[in-house]
Amino acid sequence: MKAKILNILKYLLFLGIGLGLMWYLYEKNKGGKNFKEVSFTKSTNHLNQNVVSWTDTANSTCEFFTLERSEDGIYYEIMDTIPLQKPSAYQKYDETKSTVAPKDIQYKLKAWSPINLWKEIENMDMSWYILAFILSLISNYSRAVRWQTIIEPLGYKPDTMNTFLSVNIMYFSNLVIPRSGEISRCSILYKYEKVPVAKLVGTVLVERVIDMIALAILTGLLVLSQLDFMKTYFNRPDVQESLKEKAHLWPYLIAAGIIGIIVVIALYLLRNRILATKIGNKIGKLLFDLWQGVKSTKNIKRKWAFFIHSILIWTMYFGVLYVSFKSYESTQNLSPVIAFAALIMGSVGMIIPTAGGIGTWNVLVTFTLVVYGVSEPNAFIYSFIALFMMTITNVIAGGLSFIYLPIYNRKRKLQQPQN
């Protein structure tokens, strides 16, 4: 009874944190502005000044035009904000002194209007999420097959359908209590395939380590491919000011790291005394079974299947995010590179324990899109509906799997030859 109450309290805590973060983003952005790119022409007058000309091609509800300029093609600063006027034709002379020739100066012109979060959500093209749903199922199937390749060296060969259904249920369970899905999928394979739970947990730990290594590699690729962009971004005055404000957190982070290292060293030095106790002996046996599961990776026979499905898992994750970009006007033209960056940051958000990544995923994906030039209200709207649709995907796939699992195994048992 106490365990159930603690689990409920834990779920409410994680859910509360996530919903709190989403509410913060909502309150911060509900009065924001919706930006739309406007076409323009650039010419040079007799004073060698740039002249930007355009007509009102934006939505009639816009209130202002914002003109931005850049001398390096990366960092754009607001040059002027022009109120909407009755004439449809506009001109703006660039009288700002520059360090480069006028021909090298670049511009962006945006029309903006008050944003309505719920209206924007209604205007999203949800048909793209059908494709995203299919890609999610493919990634789940790949995770199931890869897990099989890790389990097989232990001397067990779990049924592919049972493994696939257990993975679907895992994501569904994680919506209820963070990380509970790992235990639920192990329990399912123990019930229907008789693989010891402790050894399965060891294989799950291996999977998570592999995922973390993959995430680290992908993060490194992102940093290397976007090095110039990141340098420009972190050199911005507003970002520098924000970093200075958070500098006081570093001593706490360093202290936490040192304490963690000391605790690990102390446990290692006292391991014999700990294992000599009754509870220590049980922990030791559990760790031994876990280690058996971890060691199984070096004896993987289907190495190509393991490698290919590891790549396919992350490829499908990327596909889901990129396809969901297409559903929303403010993100539909974003490049695959930005989808890749959002994938990395969103994955970090999923690691932080909240129910289904609610809140933490939104914060990090919103931040990523803002860095790449999407207005914060639009970035939040995308993150809100994208996470909602991914949650619905997990509920549908996990719920149907939960229903079908006993039916499938009943049929499977009937089809087995009787002794």
N, C-alpha and C positions, 0 to 999 in steps of 0.2 A: 504493500500500500504506500509506504513512504517513498519507495523507488518511483512509483507512478506519479506521485505528487511532485517529486523533484524533477522528473522528466517534463511534466506539464509546466512547472515554473521555469525550467531551462528554456523550453520552447517559447514561452511568453516573453522571456527576457530577450532572446535572440530576435524574435519577431518584432518586439517593441523597438529594439535598436534599429533594425532595418526600416520599419515604417517611420520611425522618428527622422531618420536621414532623408527619406523620400518626402516627408512632410516639410522638412527644412528646405529642400530644393523647390518644392511646389510653392511655398510661401515666398521664396526668394525670386521666383521667376514668373509668377502668375500675372504680374503687371508688366512683363517684358515686351520687347518689340520683335516683330517678324520682319527679317531682312530679305529682300529679293534683289538679285543682280539686275542691273539696267545696262543696256547697250549704249555706247557713246563713241564719239570720234575725237581724235586729238590732232590739233594743228599748231603751227607756230606763227605768231604775229611779227610785225616789224621790229618790236622790241626784244625779239628772241624769247618771248614768254610762251609757255604752253597754253593753249586754249582748248578746254574740254567742252564739247557740245553734245546735247542729247534731247530727246523728246520724251514725253511722259508715256512710256511703254509699260509702266508698272500697274499693279492693281489699283483701281480708282479709289480704294479706301486708304491708300498710303497718305502720310502726313508730311514726311520730310524726305529729302535726298541727302545721303551722306557720301561725300567725296573723300577718298583716301589716296595718299601718295606714297611711293616707295622709291628710294634711290638704289636699293640693292636687290629688288625683286622678291624679297622675303619678308622683311619687316615693314608693314604698312602703318602709317600714322594718319589720323583724321585731319584732313586739310580744311574742310568746311562742312557745315550742316545747313542745307538750303530748304526753307519752308516751301511746301507745295503752293504754287501760284496759279492764277487763272490761265495765263498763256501756256501752251503745251510745249514750247521750245525753250531750252535753257542753255546758258553759257557761263563758264567760270574761267577767269584768268588766273594762272598760277604765278603769283608775284613773290613767292617764297624763294629766298636765296638757296642755292644748292651747290654741292661739291662736285656734281657731275653735269655733263652736258644735258640740255633739255630733252634731247632725243632718247636718252637713257633712263629718264624718269618714267615710272609706270603708275597707272591709276586703277582704282576700283571704284565703281559707283553703285550704291545700293539705295533702294527705296525701302522705307520701313513704315510699319503701321502697328497699332496695338495688337497684341497677340491674345488669342483665346485658346487656352489649353485644350478644352474639350472639343471645340470646333476643329482644331487641328487634328485631333485624334480621329474624329469622324471622317475627315477627308483622307485618311491614310488608305492605301490600296492593300487590303488584307489578303488578296489572292496570292501575293508573294509568300505568305506564311505557309501556304500549302506545300510549296517547294521546300521551305525551311523545315517543315515537319518531316518530310521524306529524308532530307539530309541528316536530320537528328537521329532518325531510326537507323540509317546506315552507320552513323558513328557509334550508336549503341551496339549494333551487330558486330562491328569491328572490335569494340572493346570486349565483347563476349568471346570472340574467337581468340583474341590475344590472351585473354585470361585462361582459356583452355590450354594454350601452349605452355603456360607457366605451371598449371596444375598437373599436366600429364607426366612430368618426371617424378612426381610423388607416387606414381603407380595407379592413378585414377584417370578415367576418360569420361568426363561428364557429358551428358547429352547437350547438343548445341542449342536446341530450343529451350531447355531448362536454364541454361547459362544466359541466353539472350533475355528471357523473361525476367530472370533475377536482376539483370542489369537495369532493365526498364523500371522494375520495382525499387531498385536502389535510388534512382533519381527522384522517384515519387516520395520515398521515405525521407530523403534529405530535405524535402519541403516542410516536413513535420518537425523533425529534430535534426539539426545539422550533424552530418557524418553518421547518422544512424543507419543510412543506407548500406554502408560497408558491412555492418553486422547482419542486416536483413538479407543481403544477397548470399553471405556465407551460410546463414541459417537455412536458406532455401536449398542450397546445394547439399548441405548436410542431411536435410530431411528426405530429399528425392534421389540423391546420388551417393549418400553415405560417406562423404568426404569429411574428415575431422575438422571442426570449426577452427581450432587453433592453427592448424596447418594452412587452412584457407586464408585466415587473417594474415599469415606470413606472406602469402602470395599477393594479397591486397596491398600490404606494405611495399612489396617490390614494385607493384604497379604504380603506386603513388610516388615512389622515388624516381621511377622512369619518367613519369609525367612532369615531376619537378625539374629533372635534367632537361627534358624536352623544352619546358617553359623557359629555363635559363638560356638554352641555345637560341631559341626564337627571340628572346629579349636581346641577346647579344647581336643577332642579325639585325634587329630593328634599330638598335643604337648605332651600329656601324653604317647602316643604310641611310639613317636620318641624322648623322652627326652634325652636318652644317646647319640643318634646321634647328636642332636642339640647342646648339651654341647660340644661335640668333635668339631663340625663345628665352633662354635663361639669362641672356644679357639685357633683356628688356627692363627698363626702369621699374615697372610695376611688379615684375616677377622678382627682381632683386630686393625690392622693399618687402615683399611677402616672405622671402627666404630669411631676411634679417629678423623679421618679427618672430619667426619660428626657431631661431638659432638657440634659444634657451632650452629647447627640448633635447639637444644633443647630449648634455651631461647625464640626463635620466636614461637615455637609450644606451649609452656606454655602460652606465652602472648596472642596468638590467642584464646586459650581455656578460659582464664580469661575474655577477652573481650566478648566472646560469652555468658558466664554465666551472665555478667553484663547486656548485651542487653536483655536477656530473663527475668531477674528480673525486669528491667525497664519497659518492655512491660506489665508484670503482674501487677505492681503497678499502671500503668497509663491506665489500661484496661477500666475503666468506662469512662474516658475522651475520649478515642479513639472511643469507641462504641457509644458515644453521637453524633459524627459527621456523616454526610451523608454517606461518604465512609466507615466509621467504622461500621455503621449499616448494610451495605451490606456485609461487611466482616464477621460481627457477624452472619448474616443469613446463609452465606455460611459455616461458621465453625459449626453452629448448624446442618445443613444437613450432613456435614462430620461426625460429632459426632454420628448421627443416624446410619450411615453406620458402624462406628467403633463399636458401642454398639451391633450391630446385631450378633457379634460373640458369645456372651454369650448365645444366644438363638438358636444356631445351633442344628437342630434336627438330621441330619445325621452325628453324631460325628465320627463314624467309617469310613465313606467314607472320611470325612475331614482328619482324621489321616492317613489312608492308602495312600491316594493320595499325602499327604505331603511327606511321605517317598518315594513314587514311583517317584516323581519329581526329587529328589536328586539322587535316585538310577539310573535313566535313564541318568542324567547328568554325573554321574560317568561312566556309560556304554559307553557313547559317547566318552569320553576321553580315556578310556582304550582300546576300539576297535580301535580308531585312532592310538594308539601306534603301533598296529600290522601292520600298513601300511608302516612303515619306519624301515629300517634295524637297525639303531642306537637306536631305542626305542622299538623294537618288543619284547625284552626279559626283559623289565623293569617290576617290580613287581606291583601288585595292590596297594600296599602302596604308591608307587611313583605316580601312577595315582591319588590316593586320595589326596596327597599333591598338585599335579598340579591343581586338581579340586578346592581346597580351595583357592590357590593363584590366579588362573584364575578368580574365582568368585569375589575376591577383585578387580581385574583388570577391571571387567565388571561394578563394582559400580562407579569407577572413570569415569566422563562424557567425553567419546570420542565416535565418531560415531561407534556403533557396537563393542565397546571395542578394536578397532584397535589401535595398539601400546601399550597401557597399558596392555592388555592381553598378548601380545607377550613378553613384558619385564619381567613380573612376572612369566610366565610359563617357559621362558628361564632360568631365575635365579633359579627356583626350580629344573629343570633338571640338571643344572650345579652343584648345591649343591649335587645332588645324583650321580655325576660322569660322566655325559654326557658332551662331549666337547661342548664348547659354540657355534661354528658354526653349529654342528649337532642339538643342542637344538633349535637354531634359525630357522633352516630349518624346523624342525618339527612344531614349533609354527606358522610359516608363512603359511605352507600349511594347517595345522589343522584349523586355523582361516579362511583361504580362503574357505575351504570346508564347515565350519559351516555357513559362510556368504551366500554361494551359497544355502545351505539348507534353510535358512530363506527367501532368495529371491524367491526360487521355491515355498515353502509352502505358504508364504505370498502373492505372486503374483497370484497363482492359487486360493487362498481363496478370494482375492479381486475380481477376475473375477466371481467366483462361488456364492459369497454371494447374490447379487441381483437376480440371476437366481433361487437359492434355495428358497428365500423368495417370489418370484413371483409364483412359483409352490405351495408353502405352502399356499399362499393366495387363490389360485384357488381351493385348496382342502378343504378349510374351508367352512362349510355350510353357505349358504346365508340366511339372515333374510327375 
